Amino acid sequence: MPNSSSATAITSRNVQASRLGFFIAGFGLALWAPLVPYVRARIPMSDGVFGLMLLCIGIGSLLFMPMTALFSSRVGIRGCIIGSTLILLIALFLMNYTHSLYWLGLALFLFGGSLGLLDVVLNIQGLVVEQGLKRSILPNLHGIFSLGTISGALLLTLCLMAGLAIEYSLLLMMAVLLIAVTLGYPGFLSDKTKASGSSFMKPTPLVALIGGMCFIVYLAEGAVLDWSALFLIKQKEMLSSQAGLGYASFSLMVMLGRFMGSQIVAYFGVVKTVVLGGLIAALGIGLSILAPHWTLALIGYGICGLGCANISPVLISSLSQQQLMPTHLAVAAATTIGYAGVLAGPALLGGVAQLSSLTAAFIALAVLLLMVSVLGSFYQRMQ
């Protein structure tokens, strides 16, 4: 966490800047999906090569995320947020114009790295603000992230549907990011995290447990994103044009759940929020599997989103309460472990689907979500 000597009193400006920061991260992330068809049309490549290109995003994230502690101890939280946003803008510019496969790989590496760095440093900023206010706001901030993803994808899609060329559409989106980071600049904390002799530290058992639970939740999010449409088409006879509603239902309920997160945590507490969240998420996946019609399956994905919504935000928030590991290092470690679930999840479920069936893959996901509830009880004991 920031040195006490440099810590500043928390004001509404810091809160608004935190919201803008999380919006930037979500908005920037969402710009890639609508951009994919245009990149594929501009740079000929096989599906296998494209898969390797996507791997660059994950490699960038996993390399940059553990480095956040080093960067924030050198240039401060504000410097990290500004720097990572600038790297994000450079990556988007390259993706928008390059005709080279190699430059695309570099752009995707920087894209993943900048978003990974933003993810960790914004959680650190959120924790500092939360501690200063002495009330929970991290779930709400994660809700702003979800709002950013919906806004980014929708706004870019609307520009393209209106007939604006992709080059100009993406430049407009980059302008939105630049305006947002400029508005947030005064409220981003200038504090530097403690340079505790090392920018890396082996996670304590508690931090590893929190990272493991985040891994499962992020895995679930990645699984619904990558596999729900195919499941609805193959198992529930849904039209291909409608199959995206599964992830839309999930995402909408994640956002709504996070906006209610502070009240939920205040009422239930951290442990019950995690335990009940895992149970509700597993119930939602179960409903989507057993539903006789796709309409009920959509409700199931929404219930799953509601259950997943606040698990990772409250767990990350709780890292400020443990004393065995510097908070900024703990956040970096837990977030990196968790983010690995986004990368590994779709592949793991794909392996299960290949060996058995897609239904079996989602059953395995429901079991993992039930494990979050079980691990929640261990979390309470380890505290």
C-alpha positions in Angstrom: 0.0 0.0 0.0 1.1 3.6 -0.3 3.6 4.9 2.2 1.9 6.7 5.1 4.0 9.7 4.5 2.7 10.1 1.0 -0.9 9.0 1.5 -3.5 11.7 0.9 -6.9 12.3 2.3 -9.6 10.7 0.1 -12.0 13.1 -1.5 -15.0 12.7 -4.0 -12.5 13.5 -6.8 -10.6 10.3 -5.9 -13.8 8.3 -6.0 -14.9 9.7 -9.4 -11.4 9.1 -10.8 -11.5 5.5 -9.6 -14.9 5.1 -11.4 -13.4 6.6 -14.6 -10.4 4.3 -14.3 -12.5 1.2 -14.1 -14.7 2.5 -17.0 -11.5 3.0 -19.1 -10.4 -0.6 -18.4 -13.8 -2.1 -19.4 -14.3 0.2 -22.4 -10.8 -0.6 -23.7 -11.2 -4.3 -23.3 -14.5 -4.4 -25.2 -13.1 -2.7 -28.3 -11.3 -5.8 -29.4 -14.3 -8.1 -30.1 -15.9 -5.8 -32.8 -12.5 -5.2 -34.3 -11.7 -8.9 -34.9 -13.5 -9.3 -38.3 -11.8 -6.2 -39.7 -8.3 -7.4 -38.5 -8.9 -10.8 -40.0 -10.0 -9.2 -43.3 -7.0 -6.9 -43.4 -4.4 -9.5 -42.4 -4.9 -13.0 -44.0 -4.2 -15.8 -41.5 -5.5 -19.2 -40.7 -7.6 -20.0 -37.6 -4.5 -21.6 -36.0 -2.4 -18.5 -36.5 -5.2 -16.3 -35.2 -5.3 -18.5 -32.1 -1.6 -17.8 -31.6 -2.2 -14.1 -32.0 -4.9 -14.3 -29.3 -2.3 -16.0 -27.0 -0.3 -12.8 -27.2 -3.0 -11.0 -25.2 -2.8 -13.5 -22.4 1.0 -13.5 -22.4 1.1 -9.7 -22.2 -1.3 -9.7 -19.3 0.5 -12.4 -17.3 3.8 -10.7 -17.8 2.7 -7.2 -16.9 0.4 -8.0 -14.0 3.1 -9.2 -11.6 5.2 -6.1 -12.5 2.6 -3.7 -11.2 4.2 -3.6 -7.8 7.5 -2.6 -9.2 6.0 0.1 -11.5 3.7 1.5 -8.7 6.6 1.8 -6.3 8.6 3.7 -8.9 6.1 6.1 -10.6 3.1 5.8 -8.2 -0.5 4.7 -8.8 -1.3 7.7 -11.0 1.8 7.1 -13.2 0.8 3.5 -13.7 -2.8 4.3 -14.7 -1.7 7.0 -17.1 1.2 4.9 -18.5 -1.0 1.8 -19.0 -3.7 3.9 -20.7 -1.2 5.3 -23.1 0.1 1.8 -23.9 -3.5 0.8 -24.5 -4.0 3.7 -27.0 -0.7 2.7 -28.8 -1.9 -0.9 -29.1 -5.3 0.1 -30.4 -3.6 2.4 -33.0 -1.4 -0.4 -34.2 -4.4 -2.8 -34.4 -6.3 -0.2 -36.4 -3.7 0.3 -39.1 -1.1 -2.5 -39.3 -1.0 -4.9 -42.2 1.8 -7.0 -40.6 1.2 -10.1 -38.7 4.3 -9.4 -36.5 3.1 -5.8 -35.6 -0.3 -7.3 -34.8 1.3 -9.7 -32.4 3.1 -6.9 -30.7 -0.1 -4.8 -30.6 -2.0 -7.7 -29.0 0.8 -8.2 -26.5 0.7 -4.5 -25.5 -3.1 -4.6 -25.5 -3.1 -7.5 -23.0 -0.2 -6.1 -21.0 -1.8 -2.6 -20.6 -5.1 -4.1 -19.5 -3.5 -6.4 -17.1 -1.5 -3.6 -15.6 -4.6 -1.4 -15.4 -6.6 -4.2 -13.7 -4.1 -4.6 -10.9 -3.3 -0.9 -10.3 -7.0 0.1 -10.4 -7.7 -2.4 -7.7 -4.9 -0.9 -5.6 -6.4 2.5 -6.1 -9.8 1.2 -5.3 -8.5 -0.4 -2.0 -6.8 2.8 -0.9 -9.9 4.9 -1.6 -12.1 2.2 0.1 -9.9 2.3 3.2 -10.0 6.1 3.3 -13.7 6.2 3.1 -14.1 3.3 5.5 -16.8 1.7 3.5 -17.0 -0.9 0.6 -16.9 0.6 -2.9 -14.9 -2.0 -4.8 -18.0 -4.0 -6.0 -19.4 -0.8 -7.3 -16.2 0.0 -9.1 -16.2 -3.5 -10.7 -19.8 -2.7 -11.8 -18.5 0.4 -13.6 -16.0 -1.9 -15.3 -18.9 -4.0 -16.6 -20.7 -0.9 -17.7 -17.6 0.1 -19.6 -17.4 -3.2 -21.4 -21.1 -2.9 -22.5 -20.6 0.7 -23.5 -17.5 0.1 -25.5 -18.9 -2.8 -27.5 -22.2 -1.0 -28.1 -20.7 2.4 -29.1 -18.2 0.9 -31.5 -20.9 -1.4 -33.0 -23.3 1.5 -33.4 -20.6 3.6 -35.2 -19.9 0.7 -37.6 -23.7 0.1 -38.2 -24.0 3.8 -39.0 -21.5 3.3 -41.9 -18.5 5.0 -40.3 -15.3 3.3 -41.4 -13.5 1.1 -38.8 -10.4 3.4 -38.8 -12.5 6.5 -37.9 -14.8 4.5 -35.5 -11.8 3.2 -33.5 -10.2 6.7 -33.5 -13.4 8.0 -31.9 -13.3 5.3 -29.3 -9.6 6.2 -28.5 -10.7 9.8 -28.1 -13.3 8.6 -25.5 -10.5 6.9 -23.6 -8.2 9.9 -23.8 -10.9 12.2 -22.5 -11.7 9.8 -19.7 -8.1 9.5 -18.5 -7.7 13.3 -18.8 -10.8 13.9 -16.6 -9.6 11.3 -14.1 -6.0 12.5 -13.9 -6.4 14.9 -10.9 -8.1 12.2 -8.8 -5.8 9.4 -9.6 -3.7 8.9 -6.5 -0.1 10.0 -6.7 0.9 7.7 -3.8 3.8 5.3 -4.4 3.4 1.8 -3.0 6.0 0.6 -0.5 9.2 -0.7 -2.1 9.4 -3.7 0.3 12.8 -4.9 -1.0 11.2 -7.0 -3.7 8.6 -6.5 -6.3 7.7 -10.2 -6.2 6.7 -12.4 -3.2 5.5 -15.9 -2.9 1.8 -15.7 -2.1 0.8 -16.6 1.4 -1.7 -19.5 1.8 -4.6 -17.0 2.3 -3.6 -15.0 -0.8 -3.2 -18.2 -2.9 -6.7 -19.3 -1.7 -8.2 -16.0 -2.7 -6.4 -16.2 -6.1 -7.8 -19.8 -6.5 -11.4 -18.7 -5.9 -10.9 -15.8 -8.3 -9.5 -18.3 -10.8 -12.7 -20.3 -10.7 -14.9 -17.2 -11.1 -12.9 -15.8 -13.9 -12.9 -19.3 -15.5 -16.7 -19.3 -15.3 -16.9 -15.9 -17.0 -14.6 -17.0 -19.8 -16.6 -20.2 -20.2 -19.9 -18.4 -20.6 -18.3 -16.0 -23.0 -16.8 -18.7 -25.3 -19.1 -21.6 -24.9 -22.6 -20.5 -24.0 -23.6 -19.6 -27.6 -22.5 -23.0 -28.9 -24.3 -24.8 -26.0 -27.6 -22.9 -26.7 -27.4 -23.7 -30.4 -26.5 -27.4 -30.1 -28.4 -28.3 -26.9 -31.3 -25.9 -26.8 -32.0 -25.5 -30.5 -31.6 -21.7 -30.4 -31.0 -19.7 -33.5 -27.5 -18.6 -34.2 -28.5 -15.0 -34.5 -29.9 -15.1 -30.9 -27.2 -17.2 -29.2 -25.3 -14.2 -28.0 -28.1 -13.5 -25.6 -26.7 -16.1 -23.2 -23.6 -14.0 -22.5 -25.6 -10.8 -22.6 -27.9 -12.1 -19.9 -24.9 -13.2 -17.8 -23.1 -9.8 -18.3 -26.2 -7.7 -17.5 -26.7 -9.5 -14.2 -23.0 -9.3 -13.3 -23.3 -5.5 -13.7 -26.5 -5.2 -11.7 -25.2 -7.4 -9.0 -22.0 -5.4 -8.7 -23.9 -2.1 -8.5 -25.8 -3.6 -5.5 -22.5 -5.2 -4.2 -21.8 -2.7 -1.4 -25.3 -3.2 0.1 -25.0 -7.0 -0.3 -21.6 -7.1 1.5 -22.9 -4.8 4.3 -25.8 -7.1 4.9 -24.2 -10.6 4.5 -20.5 -10.0 5.1 -17.6 -11.2 3.0 -17.8 -14.9 3.8 -21.6 -15.3 3.2 -21.3 -13.2 0.0 -18.7 -15.6 -1.3 -20.5 -18.8 -0.1 -23.9 -17.8 -1.4 -22.4 -16.4 -4.6 -20.8 -19.8 -5.4 -24.1 -21.6 -4.7 -26.2 -19.2 -6.7 -23.8 -19.3 -9.7 -23.7 -23.2 -9.6 -27.6 -23.2 -9.4 -27.7 -20.9 -12.5 -25.4 -23.2 -14.5 -27.5 -26.2 -13.4 -30.7 -24.5 -14.6 -29.1 -23.7 -18.0 -28.2 -27.4 -18.3 -31.6 -28.8 -17.2 -33.8 -26.2 -18.9 -36.2 -27.8 -21.4 -36.2 -24.5 -23.5 -33.6 -21.9 -24.2 -35.6 -19.2 -22.5 -35.0 -20.9 -19.1 -31.4 -21.4 -20.1 -31.0 -17.7 -20.5 -32.4 -17.1 -17.0 -29.9 -19.7 -15.8 -27.0 -17.8 -17.3 -28.4 -14.6 -15.7 -28.6 -16.3 -12.3 -25.0 -17.5 -12.7 -23.9 -13.9 -13.5 -25.6 -12.6 -10.3 -23.9 -15.3 -8.2 -20.4 -14.5 -9.7 -20.8 -10.7 -9.6 -19.4 -9.9 -6.2 -17.1 -12.9 -5.4 -13.9 -11.5 -6.9 -14.5 -7.9 -5.9 -15.1 -8.7 -2.2 -12.2 -11.1 -2.1 -9.8 -8.6 -3.6 -11.1 -6.0 -1.2 -10.4 -8.3 1.8 -6.7 -8.4 0.9 -6.2 -5.1 2.7 -7.1 -6.9 5.9 -4.4 -9.5 5.9 -1.0 -8.5 7.4 1.4 -11.2 6.2 2.0 -9.8 2.7 2.1 -6.1 1.4 -1.3 -5.4 0.0 -0.1 -4.2 -3.4 1.9 -7.5 -3.8 -1.1 -9.5 -2.6 -3.4 -7.8 -5.1 -0.9 -8.4 -8.0 -0.5 -12.1 -7.0 -4.2 -12.9 -6.5 -5.3 -11.0 -9.6 -2.6 -12.8 -11.7 -3.7 -16.2 -10.5 -7.4 -15.3 -11.1 -6.7 -14.0 -14.6 -5.1 -17.3 -15.5 -8.6 -18.7 -15.3 -9.8 -16.5 -18.2 -7.0 -18.0 -20.3 -7.1 -21.6 -19.2 -10.9 -21.9 -18.6 -12.1 -22.1 -22.2 -9.3 -24.6 -23.1 -10.0 -26.8 -20.1 -13.7 -26.9 -20.8 -13.0 -27.5 -24.5 -10.9 -30.5 -23.5 -13.8 -31.9 -21.4 -16.2 -31.3 -24.2 -13.9 -33.1 -26.6 -13.6 -36.1 -24.3 -17.2 -36.2 -23.4 -19.7 -33.5 -24.3 -20.4 -29.8 -23.9 -23.1 -30.6 -21.3 -20.4 -32.5 -19.3 -18.2 -29.4 -19.5 -20.9 -27.2 -18.0 -21.5 -29.8 -15.3 -17.8 -29.6 -14.4 -18.1 -25.8 -14.3 -21.1 -26.1 -11.8 -19.0 -28.4 -9.6 -16.1 -25.9 -9.6 -18.5 -23.1 -8.6 -19.7 -25.2 -5.7 -16.1 -25.6 -4.7 -16.0 -21.8 -4.3 -18.6 -22.1 -1.6 -16.6 -24.9 0.1 -13.4 -22.9 -0.1 -15.3 -19.9 1.4 -15.5 -21.8 4.6 -11.7 -22.4 4.6 -11.2 -18.7 3.9 -13.1 -17.9 7.1 -10.9 -20.2 9.2 -7.7 -18.9 7.6 -8.6 -15.3 8.5 
